[in-house]
């Protein structure tokens, strides 16, 4: 998952990467702005956060100096400074041109961007009750500040003048792309609305920002508030040693040494449901997880969802779009919701058909064991693992001892060296925000040139949101000197006992490579302007580089060298690798339907327009109409769907993972059609046309430059083991 806060400078700092819409996280109050001397008010905390980052590597985040009490005054001061910079651009008496308008805009707001980066890190990784109180207060102020920027008439007139000037043809292609980007963002954010509509849009955005904050805090509260405590050895039946160790560590961290705790996160839930032979406890763990945000208590999100949807629909109408989905997809690769729906529907039916086969296989196993049960959602992973063993002689417990987190990290570094020429060296001379975080310097292997820093925060802890994601603390740029990037990967692996290696599942290993793909996208960037840098691309394109990198986990070079048994140090046996390859498409029905049901519900919610919706009823009725198998639930049920309701980030855009994987499957076949996964010539085309160009070119053009043509869905269907329809190459193609 791409980062959900900001890096870079200028308006880039106000916009989520890949979105042409302003982000819900970043907006200051215009109606009641903080006074310029707020930081110096009697008794107030002073803005002690340095706006300019100092230290090695071009400056690094000053984590050691961050205090929650400083966020409000420091950000208020940064807002005022940014406001003055924008006013200077807008009131410049010189005729608008690229340098005095767009380049100046790119250079503005650097202090604000830095402060917002620190704020975003605390929100995602160190969200204490103290910080959450600040977050609730600041959310509408950030929303208002976004609107103040994008509704600045003088600033927009200058941007529009540059964009429409005949002299634009004299600009470089990257400068022309930047002109298009800023003009489009301002228009799509309400710059052309009349005063009344602008005021209403501002009110909508501020209310949405508050709702997003409440939604995410509710989900985090349920993840921390609902656990399953295992009291005895009998409660551990079926669990492998690695899962037991993680549960014991979780219990000890919560002051319950001698017991075991299954936390309410995916990384804890999935292995328990896979291995526990206690069906009653599986159901309890499953219900805790799928009911996050849906427990009828103070943290219930069902009242938030319809209000969010109505406000989004109203905002879209104000901007002249039929629905929120049409607004969101206008500058995505898909362009229109209908194209995204066409792709999803093309994959949905074969995926559901595969689920029917998977369930039948599982039911046979349960019947043979005389379990006297009908497969339920909390049984799926448990019996799927039994089928995997029976069909392919493959037990995940047999694989997991070879999947050490640290060895796989070394494997990722090696892949990055082979494909992109990067070398990683650990450094200890930069501050971190938590002792678990480690940092590596990234250099070009051939020249020794410094490329950037990579931060790694792998473990779950209280106050850290669940899942895995990548952040860019600072984007690469060069229009005012070479500025290198700072990127991070963040996960929620269960930390084991001190000194013990952390063993992860194959799925978690794939996720590790996925997020590292985002990091490599940022590290490979070679552009001039921060708004176009790194992963700042269309939402349905940003997952392409990350999903592509997942393919390298299963290459023999990685498995033979880095999949080492945690006790013996011996590489994974070739016979086991062969069984992994043979089972590559196993359970693809489950994985596809679990994900795709969420994507379809997301899109249908946002195509419904301004209607009153009962979230639970809409989810239930939509899934019924789709023919959702009763044995599966959505990967993200609506009341916990943070991608969609904790920000605008993936709203009407969760389809993006499937869209990107269509490109991914086709792109990897470009390697296999050549000399294999490490074909230097193909890797260089990939770097040159995809990873390094950011948003300086249209993504469809970038993909064609790499592959020589557009991608159809044939490769995707082959990758998932689904039948390839005869018309697939000409229909439903990105």
DOPABA-734869 format. One record per atom (N, C-alpha, C): y, x, z. Coordinates in steps of 0.05 Angstrom, whole numbers, plus 5000, padded with zeros to 4 digits. Example, Ala and Ser with C-alpha at 12.3 -4.5 7.8 and 13.67 -1.06 7.14 Angstrom:
// residues 2
488652645156/491052465156/493452645156/495552575142/497952735143/500152585157/
***
This chain:
// residues 734
497650175000/500050005000/502550185000/504450104983/506850264980/508650215005/510450405010/512150395033/513950145034/514550055058/516249815061/518949875073/519750125074/522450185081/523650385062/525850505068/527450615047/527850915049/528151045026/528851325024/530651355000/531951584999/533751624977/536651574986/538451514967/541251484974/542351254959/544751174966/546150964952/544650704953/545050544932/543750284932/540750304932/539650544924/536750584925/535750544953/537450604973/536650575001/536450285009/537650104993/537649825000/535349674986/533849804969/532049654952/529249764956/527349574960/524549664961/523649774935/522149994936/521150114911/519549914895/520149904870/518649724852/519749444852/521649384868/522849114869/525649124857/526248934841/529048914832/530648744851/529348644872/530748484892/531548654915/533548574929/534148714954/532048674974/531548874990/529448855010/530448685034/528648535046/529448375069/530048545093/529148795094/529548965117/532449065119/533749095096/536149245096/538649085090/539948965108/542348805102/544348805126/547448895131/549248885154/550748635155/551648565177/552948305179/555748325167/556248145148/558948145136/560747955151/559647725158/561247525172/562347635198/560747795212/561647905237/560748195239/562048375222/561148655222/561748795248/560149005253/560649155277/563349305274/564949305295/567549445293/567149745290/568949875276/568550165271/568250325297/569450235319/569250385344/567050285362/565150135351/563050035368/561650255383/561150475369/559650695382/561150805406/563750785406/565350905427/566150695449/565250455446/565950245465/564950325493/566450255513/565650325541/562850235547/561250415557/558550345565/556550335543/557450365518/555650345495/554350615490/551850595480/550450845472/551950965448/552151225447/553551355425/551551415402/552551415377/550851455354/549951755353/547951825369/547152105372/545352195349/544452005332/542752085310/544352235288/543652475281/545152615261/544752495234/546952445220/546752325194/545752515173/546452765175/545452965157/543053115169/540753105156/538453235167/538653535163/538153685184/538253975182/535454095185/535354355186/532754495190/531654595163/529154675164/527954795140/527354585119/526454675095/525554505073/527654305063/530254395065/532354215056/533154005076/532254045101/532753845122/530453665127/529953605152/527653435159/528553225179/527153005181/527952795201/527952895229/530152845244/530452955271/529052775292/526452755290/525052555307/525452605336/525752855345/526052915373/528652805385/530552745368/533152645377/533352345377/531252215368/531451925365/530951785391/532751595398/532351415420/532951135411/531350955420/531650675411/534450575416/535650645439/538350555445/540450645425/539850855411/541850965392/541850825365/539750675359/539550565332/541850385325/542550195342/544750015334/547350155330/548350315349/550950445343/550850645321/548650785318/548450985296/548450845269/546950635266/546750495241/549350355235/550750245255/553350115251/555350325241/555350565252/557150765243/556450845214/553950865208/553050935180/553850715161/553650465169/554550245152/557450275145/559150335165/561950355161/562550585141/561150805145/561651035127/560850965098/558550825095/557650745069/559550545056/560550365073/562450165063/564950295052/565850505065/568250645056/567650795030/565250905027/564551045003/564450854979/563350614984/563150414962/565950314955/567650274975/570350174969/571850384953/571350644958/572750844943/571850844913/569250794909/568350764881/569550524868/569550294882/570450044870/573450054864/575050194880/577950194877/578950444862/577150594851/577950834835/579750744812/582150854810/583950764788/583050864760/581351064760/580451164734/578550964720/578550974694/576850794679/573950844686/572250634689/569450674697/567950834676/566451034686/564651174669/562151244686/560251374673/557751424687/558151594712/559751804710/560051994733/561551864756/563751724750/565351624773/564451364783/562351244771/561250994781/558351014788/556651054768/553751054774/552851304788/553751534780/553051784794/554151784822/556651684825/557851664851/556351474869/555351254858/553751064873/551151184882/549951344865/547451484873/547851674896/550251784898/550851984918/551951864944/552451604943/553551474967/551351384986/552051345011/550251215030/548051395040/548351655039/546151835047/545651815077/547751805093/547451785122/546051515128/546951305116/545651045120/542651045113/542051175090/539251195082/537651345102/538651555113/537251715133/536751555158/538851415167/538551255192/536451025188/536550905164/534650685158/531850795156/531451035147/528751155146/527651185174/529251295192/528351325219/527651055232/529450865227/529050585237/526450475226/525850515201/523450405189/520950535200/521050795206/518750925218/518150805246/520250765261/519750645288/518650355285/519650205265/518649935262/515749915254/514750115239/512050105229/510050255247/511050455261/509250635275/509650655305/511950565315/512550595344/513950345354/512950115347/514249865352/513849765381/515349875399/515249795427/516749535431/516349395453/517949155459/520949205458/521749445468/524549525467/525549535439/523949655421/524849675393/524849405380/522849235386/522748975374/525148805380/526348835404/528748695411/531048785392/531249045387/533249145369/532749035341/530249035333/529448945306/530348655301/529948485321/530648205318/533648175314/535148335328/538148325326/539048445299/537848665291/538848805267/537948675241/535748535240/534748425215/536848265199/538248075212/540247925196/542648095189/543248295205/545548475199/544948645174/542448735172/541648885148/541848695124/540948455127/540948265105/543848215095/545648185114/548448135107/549648385093/548848625101/549948865089/548948895060/546548835055/545548825028/547248645010/547748405021/549348215005/552248315001/553348445022/556048555019/556148754997/554148924995/554049124974/553748994946/551748824944/551048714917/553048504908/554648394927/556648194919/559448314919/559648584919/562248724918/563248694889/565248524884/566048464857/567248704843/568848864857/570049094845/567949294836/565949344853/563849524847/562149424824/561549174824/559949064802/561349074775/564049014775/565549024750/565349304738/565449514754/565249784744/562449844733/560449754748/557649794738/557249644711/558249404710/557949244685/559449374662/561849494668/563349624647/561849864636/560650014653/559050244643/556650154627/555349944637/552849844624/553449734597/555749604594/556449464568/558149644550/558849874559/560550054543/559150164518/560450184496/559150314472/558450604478/559950724497/559351004504/556651034518/555450814526/552850834539/550750974521/551150944495/549251064476/549351374478/551551484488/551851774490/550551884515/549651714533/548351804558/545551894552/544352044569/541552124566/539851874571/537351884561/535551654566/535251584596/535151784613/534951724641/537451594652/539751684643/542251564652/542551274642/541551224617/541550954607/539750774623/537450884631/535550734648/536850664675/538350854686/539650814712/541750594709/543250604687/545250394683/543950124682/541750104667/540349844666/539349764694/538249954709/537149884735/539249774754/541549914756/543649824774/544849554765/545349534740/546449274730/544549044735/542049084729/540048874734/539748804763/539649004780/539448954809/541748784819/544148854811/546448714821/546448424811/545848384785/545748114774/543547944789/541248064792/538947924804/539447884834/541448014846/542047984874/544547804878/545547684857/547647484860/550447574853/550647804839/553347904834/555047724816/553747554800/555147384781/555547094792/554647044816/554946784828/557846724836/558546464838/561146404848/561246434879/563546404890/563846464919/562046294936/561846034930/560245854946/557345934945/556445994921/553546074917/553046334931/554946524930/554546774943/554246734973/555946564984/555846515013/553146395020/552146205004/549646085010/547346285008/547546454987/545446664984/545446845008/547746915018/547947085042/546646955066/547146705069/545946555092/542846545089/541946505064/539046495059/537746775066/539046985056/537947245061/537847325090/539947255105/539947315133/537847165148/537446905141/535446745154/532646855147/532246925122/529647035114/529047295130/531047465133/530647715147/529647665175/530847475189/529947405216/527047295216/526447125196/523747015195/521647235189/522347425171/520447635165/519947805190/522047855206/521648015230/519847865250/520347605254/518647445272/515747445262/515347405236/512647395225/511147645231/512347875225/510948135229/510448185259/512348115276/512048165304/509847985316/509647745305/507447565314/504747675307/504447775282/501847885274/501148135291/503148305295/502648545312/501848455340/503148255351/502448155377/499648055379/498747915358/495947815358/493948045354/494748255340/492948485336/492648635362/494748645378/494648785404/493648605426/493948335423/493348155445/490548045445/489148055423/486447955421/484448185417/482748225436/480648435434/478048315444/475848435437/473248355448/472248585465/471848535491/470848735509/467848715511/466548935506/463648955508/462949065535/461348915550/460848985579/458349155583/456349125566/453749245571/452449355546/450249495550/448849605528/447849395509/447249165520/446248935503/448348855483/450948875491/453148805473/453448995450/452249235452/452549445432/450249445412/448549245414/446049245397/446749275367/445449475355/445849515326/448049715319/449849765338/452149935331/451350235330/452150375309/451650655308/453350805328/452651065332/454051225352/457051245346/457851265321/460651305314/462351055322/461150815318/462550575326/462750545356/460550615369/460550605399/462650795410/462851035399/464751235409/467651135405/468251015382/470850915377/471550685396/469650515401/470050285420/470450385448/468950595456/469350715483/472050835485/472950975465/475651105466/477750885467/477450665452/479350445453/479550325481/477250295494/477150185521/478550375541/477950635539/479150825557/482150835554/483150815529/485950815524/487350565536/485750355541/486850115553/486150095583/485350315595/484750325623/482150185631/480250165612/477650045619/475350235613/475550465624/473450675620/470750565630/468750625614/466050525621/465350265606/467350155591/466849925575/467350005545/467149805528/467649855500/469449625490/471349685473/473249485463/473249495432/472949255420/473349225391/476149105388/477949275377/480649185373/480948995349/483248865347/483548665327/484948775302/483748995291/484649115267/482349135247/482949165222/480849175202/478949415206/480149645214/478549885217/476549865240/477049685259/475249645281/473449405275/474549195263/472948955257/470749005237/471349135214/469449165193/466749295201/466849535214/464349655222/462749485242/464249345260/462749175279/461248955265/462648825246/461348605231/459048705213/459248955205/457149075188/454649135204/454849225229/452549335243/451649175267/453349025280/452648895304/450448685299/448248695314/446148495311/446648255330/448848265345/449648045362/451347845346/449947645336/451447455318/453647305333/453247255359/455347115374/457847285377/457447545380/459847725382/461047775355/459447775334/460547805307/462447575302/461647335308/463347105304/465847125320/465647215344/468047235361/470047435350/469047675341/470747875330/471947775304/470347645287/471347535262/473547325266/473147145285/475146935290/477747055300/477547245318/480047375327/481547485303/480147605284/481547745262/482647545242/481147345234/482047165213/484146965224/484346935251/486246745262/488846875272/489247125265/491847245272/494147085260/496047025277/498346855268/497646565266/495346475274/494446205269/493046095294/494146155317/492846075342/494245855358/496245725345/497545505358/499145575383/499845835385/501345915409/504146015400/505446165418/508146245413/508346445389/506046565382/506046745359/504946625334/504646365333/503646225309/505646235287/504746305263/506546345240/506746105221/505345885227/505145665208/507845525204/509645525223/512245405219/514045585203/513545845204/515346035190/514846015160/512345985152/511646005123/513045795106/512945535113/514345345095/517345395094/518545485116/521445535115/522045775096/520345985098/520746205079/520446115050/518445955045/518045865017/520345695007/521445515023/523645345015/526145515010/526645715027/528945885024/528746054999/526346154994/525946314970/526246144944/525245904945/525545724922/528545664917/530045614939/532845554936/534345794925/533746034935/535046274925/534446314895/531946264887/531346294858/532946104841/533245854850/534845664835/537745754833/538845854855/541645954855/541946164833/539946334830/540046554811/539246474783/538446214779/537846114753/534946144744/533046164763/530246194757/528745944765/526645884751/525045644757/523745654784/522745884791/521445924817/521846204827/521146254852/521246524863/519446704848/517146604839/515346764823/516546864797/518046694784/519346774759/521446984764/522846954786/524947164793/523647424799/521447424815/520247674823/518947824800/517847684781/516247814760/517947884735/520447814735/522047854711/522048154702/522348334721/522448614714/519848764721/517748614727/515048734731/513748774704/511448914704/510048944678/509148674667/508348494685/507348234676/509448064663/511948094672/514247954662/514347654670/512047524667/511947234673/509547174691/509746974709/507446894726/505046814710/505546694686/503246604670/501446834662/502547064656/500947294648/499247394672/500447394695/499047484719/496747284725/497347024723/495346824728/493046844707/493746904683/491646924662/489647144668/490747374678/488947594685/487247524709/488447404730/486947334754/484747124748/485446934731/483446724725/481146834708/481747034691/479647164675/477647304692/478547404715/476747554732/475447374753/476747154761/475946994783/473146874779/472646754756/470146614751/467746804752/467747034738/465447214741/465147324769/467347354783/467147454811/465847254829/466546994826/465246784842/462346764835/461746784809/458846774801/457347004814/458547244816/457147464829/456847414859/458747284871/458447224900/456047044904/455646844887/453346664889/450746834889/450647024872/448247204871/447947364897/450247464907/450147624931/449247464955/450247214957/449547044979/446546974977/445646924954/442746854951/441047084960/441847324953/440247564961/440347584992/442647535004/442847565033/441247345047/441347105036/439846885048/436846935048/435847065026/433047135025/432247325047/434047515052/433447705074/433447565101/435447395106/435547245131/433047065134/432246935113/429846765114/427346925119/427147155106/424847325110/424547415139/426847465151/426947545179/426647315199/426547075187/426346825203/428646805222/431046865212/433446855228/434346575233/433446385217/434046095220/437146055220/438346155200/441246125197/442046095168/444345985164/445545975138/447846175138/448046345117/450046555117/452846445121/454146555141/456946475147/458746725143/461346685143/463146915137/462647155156/461947105181/461547325200/458747455196/457247345178/454547455172/454647635146/456747595130/456747705103/456348015103/457948155118/457748445118/455148535130/454148395150/451648475164/449348455145/449148225130/446848195112/447248335086/449748375078/450148535054/449148815058/449548925082/448549195088/445449205087/444148985095/441248975093/440348965064/441848815048/441148795019/441549065006/443749195013/444349465002/441949655007/440949645031/438749815039/436249745023/435749475021/433349385007/433449444977/435749394965/435949424936/436349714927/437849864942/438550134933/437650354952/436150274972/435350474993/437750625003/439950475007/442450605015/443550465040/443750615061/444750525087/447350665092/449550515097/452150645102/451950835126/450150775145/449850955167/448751225159/447351225136/446351475125/448551635112/450551485102/452751615088/454951715107/455551555127/457851595144/457851875158/455551985167/455652245179/456752465161/456852415135/457852615117/460852565111/461952345121/464752285115/466552345139/467052595143/468852685164/471752665154/473452545170/476252505162/477552765153/477252975169/478653225163/477553355139/474953345134/473753465110/474653315085/474853055088/475752895065/478652955059/480253005080/483053085075/483053345059/481353535067/481253785052/480353735023/478553545019/477753464992/480053354976/481753184988/484053084974/485953304966/486353504983/488053724976/486853874952/484253914952/482954054930/483353904903/483053634904/483453474880/486353504871/488253494889/491053524882/491553794869/490153994878/490354254865/489254254837/486954134833/485654134807/487253964787/488253734795/489653554776/492553614772/493953694794/496853724793/497854004800/496054184808/496854454814/498354484840/497754304860/499054324886/497354484905/498654614923/497454764946/498654664972/496954614992/497854505018/497454715040/499554765055/499454955078/500554815103/499054815125/500054685149/502554825160/504454675170/506854785182/507254655210/508454805227/508954715255/511854735262/513554795243/516454835249/518154595243/516954355242/518454115238/517753915259/519653755268/519053555289/517453325278/515853195295/514352955288/514952735309/514352485301/515052265319/512852195339/510452315335/508152265353/506352505352/504952575374/503252805373/500952795353/500252555345/498052525325/498952615297/501552635292/502552685265/502552985260/501453065236/501453345228/502853365200/503753605194/505353645170/504353885154/504453855127/503654065109/505954115089/506454365083/508254425061/506654415035/507854305014/506554294988/508054474969/506554644955/507754834936/506254814909/507554904889/506354934863/504555184863/502055144857/500155374858/500955604841/501855544817/502455754797/504955914804/507055784812/509655914816/510355964845/509055824863/509755834891/512255674898/513255514879/515555354883/515055144905/516955104923/516754894943/516954624930/515154444935/515054174924/515953964944/515053984969/515753784989/514053815014/514253625031/512653615056/510953365055/508553385066/506653155069/506053125099/506852885110/506352815137/503852645138/502152685159/499652525161/499452415189/499352145190/499151995215/496651815214/494351915222/491851785215/490751575234/491751565259/490351415280/491751155289/490150965296/491250715307/492250755335/494250605343/495350615370/497050365374/497550295399/499350065405/502050115393/503249905381/505849925369/505850005340/503450065329/503250145301/501949915285/503249835264/502149615249/499549695236/497849505231/495149565220/495349625191/493049725180/492949785152/493550075146/494050125121/494650405112/496950385092/498750585092/501050585074/502150865070/503850875050/505251125044/508251075047/509651275057/512551265059/513751505045/516151465034/517751695025/520151705044/520251915061/522551955079/524952045063/524452185041/526652275024/525552294995/527052184976/526152194948/527052454935/525352544916/526152774900/528452704882/530352894878/532552854859/533653134852/535353144831/536453394824/539253374811/540453144812/543053124797/545353264812/544953324837/546953494852/545553724866/543753844852/542154064864/539353954869/537454144871/534654064875/534153964903/533253724905/532553594931/529553524929/528053634947/525153584947/524453354965/522153244960/521352994973/519853045000/519952845017/518452835042/516852585041/514152605042/512452365040/510552365064/509552125070/507652105091/505351915084/503051965094/500751765093/500151685121/499651415124/499351295150/496851125150/495051155169/492551005170/492150905199/489950765203/489250655229/486350715236/485450955232/482751025239/482451025270/480150955279/479650955308/479151235317/480751325335/480651595345/478251635363/476651835359/474251875375/474852045400/472752135413/473052295437/474252565429/475752695448/476952955441/474853155432/475453285410/473653485399/471553385380/471253115379/469152995362/470352925335/468952985313/470052915287/470152605284/472152515269/472352235263/470852175238/468852005240/467251915217/468251655207/468551635180/469651385169/467751275148/468151015142/466450885122/467250965094/465450905075/466050955047/468650805038/468850555047/471250405040/473750525052/473650615077/475950755089/476551015075/474451155066/474951405050/476351335024/475651115011/476951034986/479950974992/480450835014/483150775022/484751035027/483451225040/484751485045/485751615019/483951614999/484651724973/486751554959/486651294963/488551114951/491351184960/491751194986/494451244997/495351524989/493551714988/494251984979/495151984950/494151794934/495051764907/498051684906/498851504924/501751444926/503351704933/502251854952/503652104960/503952294937/501752324921/501952504898/503852394877/504152134875/506052014857/508852104865/509452094891/512052184901/512452484898/510352644904/510552934903/510853034874/509752884855/509852974827/512552914813/514152754827/516652664814/518352894804/519452854780/521253054768/523452914753/525352794768/527452644755/530152734768/532352624757/534952704767/536052524789/535452264787/536852064804/534951934824/535751914850/533851814870/532951534866/534651364854/533851084849/531551054830/531151264814/528951264793/526651444801/526651544826/524851754833/522151654844/520051824840/517551784853/516251514849/515751374870/514351114869/516250874865/518750934857/520750714853/520250584826/517950464822/517150344797/516450054802/515849914780/515149624782/512849584801/512949364816/510949314837/508149304826/507749194802/505049184791/504249434776/505949644778/505249904767/504950114789/506150064812/506150264833/503350314844/501650114843/498950154853/497050294833/498050324809/496350454788/495650744796/497650924801/496851194808/495151214833/495651044853/494051054878/491250954874/490850734860/488150644855/486650834836/488050964819/486751154801/485451384817/486851484837/485851714852/483351654867/482751394873/480351324887/477851414872/478051434846/475751514829/474751794836/476551964846/475752244850/474052284876/474052084894/472452104918/469452144910/468551994891/465651994884/464952214864/466752384856/466052594838/464152794852/462252914838/460453104850/461853344863/464053424851/465453654861/466553604890/467453354895/468453294921/466153254941/464153094932/461953034950/460353284957/459853464938/458253694943/459553904961/462253894961/463754104976/464853995002/465653745003/467153645026/465753425041/463653305030/462053115044/459853265059/460553375082/458753545098/457953405123/455453425130/454353295154/455853405179/456753215196/458453305218/456853465239/454253455239/452653615258/451453865245/450353835221/448954065209/450854225190/452954105181/454754245162/453554245133/451254125129/450054125103/451353915085/451553985059/452753785040/450953545037/452253335028/450753085024/448553125003/446153035008/443953084989/444452954962/443553084941/443952974914/442552704911/440252674924/438852414923/440452194934/441952254956/443752054968/446151994950/447152204937/449352164918/448451984895/446052034886/445051864864/444851574872/443951524897/443751254906/446551124909/448551284918/451251184919/452251104892/451751274872/452651204844/451250964834/448650934840/447150704830/448250444842/449250464867/450250224881/453250184877/454450314858/457350314855/458550044852/457049864839/458149584834/457049394855/455549494875/454449304895/456749174910/456348914916/458248754932/460948724919/461148764893/463748734880/464648444879/462748264880/463447984882/465047924907/464048014929/465447984955/468148114954/468348364947/470848514947/472948384929/472048294905/473948174886/474847904895/473047734905/473847464913/475547474938/474847644957/476347674982/479247744975/479647934958/482348014950/483647794932/482247714911/483447544890/484247274901/482747164920/483546914932/486246934945/486847164958/489447204970/491647214949/491047354927/493047384905/493547114892/491546954888/491946694875/493446494893/492846494919/494346324937/497246414939/497746674940/500446774940/501946674915/500846694892/502246614867/502646314867/500646164874/500845874874/502845764894/503045894917/505045824937/507845854925/508246064910/510946114900/511545984873/509545874860/509945714837/510345414844/509745344869/510045064877/512944974879/514745164881/517545094882/518444984909/520544834909/521744734934/520344484943/517944514954/516544284965/515744344993/515444145009/514544185037/511544245037/510944465050/508144565050/507144605078/504844495083/503344565107/501544805100/502145035112/500845285103/497845265104/496845185127/493845165129/492644975109/493944745105/492844535087/493044645058/495244775051/495544875024/493445085019/492945265038/490945465035/488145335031/487545145048/484945015047/484544865020/486544715012/486244544988/486244724963/487844934962/487845114939/485245254936/484145354958/481545494956/479345294948/479445054957/477444854949/477544804919/480044774909/480344724880/479444964863/479745204874/478845444860/475845484861/474545344879/471645384882/471045624899/472645674920/472345904937/469645884952/467946084950/465446084965/465946054995/464445875008/464945825036/464146065054/462746255043/461846485059/463946705061/466246665048/468346865047/470946745055/472646895069/475446815073/477247005058/479746915054/481647095041/481947355056/482447565041/482847825053/485147815073/487247665065/489547625082/490147325083/489247185104/489946905105/492946875108/493846635100/496746595098/498346655124/497346575148/499046625172/499146915180/497647095167/497747375174/498347555149/499247425127/499547555101/502247715101/502247945115/504648105117/505748205091/503948255072/504948345045/506948145034/506547885040/508047675028/510147545046/509647535072/511447395090/512747565111/512247825112/513648005129/515948145114/516048095088/518248195072/517948065045/519848115027/519548024999/517648204984/516848434995/515448644981/513448564961/511348424969/509248344950/509148034946/511347904953/511347614949/511247544920/509447364913/508747304885/507947554870/507047754885/506348004873/503848134883/502247984899/499748104908/497748144886/498248004863/496548044840/496748324830/498748474839/499348744829/496948934830/495348904852/493049084855/491049044832/490648794823/488848744801/490048844775/492648784771/493948874747/493749184745/494349314767/494249614767/491449714763/489449574775/486749664772/485749634743/486949444729/486249424700/487149674686/489449774693/490350034682/488650264692/487950254717/486450464730/483750504716/482250284713/479650304701/479750414673/481750324658/482050424630/482950714630/484650794649/485651064650/483451264657/481651184676/479551374684/477551404661/477251204645/475551234621/476751434602/479351474603/480651684588/479651954596/479051994622/477852244631/474952274622/473452054627/470552064621/470052084591/471851984575/471652014545/472252304537/473552454554/474152734548/472152914561/473053114577/471253304589/470553234617/471252994626/470552914653/472952884671/472352834697/474452764716/476552984720/475853234713/477753454718/478653574691/478653414670/479653494644/482653574647/483253824643/485953924647/487953794627/487153754603/488953644583/489653354590/487653194598/488152914605/489852904630/489253084650/490853084675/493753154669/494253334650/496953404644/498453174631/497053024613/498352784602/498952584623/497152554643/497552364665/499952454681/500152704687/502452804703/505052754688/505052834662/507452824646/508452544641/506552354636/507352084627/507351874649/506051934672/505851734693/506951834719/505752054730/506352134757/509052264760/510152394740/512652544744/515152384736/514852164721/517152044708/518551834724/517351754747/518551544763/519051294746/521551194749/522350954735/524351024712/524051274702/525851344680/525051234653/522551134652/521651004627/520350734635/520250554616/518850304620/515850364625/514650244645/511850314652/509950274629/510350064614/508550014591/508650244571/511150354567/511450574549/510150824561/510550864587/509251094600/506251094598/505150854601/502150834599/501250884571/502650784551/501850824524/502151124516/504151254528/504451544522/502051704534/501051604556/498651744568/496151674553/495651414548/493051324537/493051294507/495351274495/495451234466/495250944458/495050764477/494850474471/495250324496/495350054494/495349884517/492549864529/492349764553/489749724567/488949434565/486449384558/485249114560/483749104586/482248884590/480748854615/477848944613/476949034589/474149114586/473349324607/474949534610/474249744629/474149644658/475949464665/475949344691/473349194696/472449034677/470048884680/467649064682/467649284667/465449474669/465449604697/467749674706/468049814732/466849644754/467349374753/466449194774/463649084769/462449154746/459749064741/459648774732/461948664721/461948394712/461548384682/460548154671/460248134642/462948164628/462948294605/465348334589/465448124568/467347934570/467547724549/468447834523/467647704502/468147814475/471147834469/472747644481/475647644475/477247804495/475847954513/477248084535/479248294525/478748414502/480448634494/483148524484/483248284475/485648174464/487047984483/485647874503/486947694522/487147824549/489047734565/489347814593/489748114596/491148234577/491548524579/494348584589/494648774608/497248854617/498948964594/
***
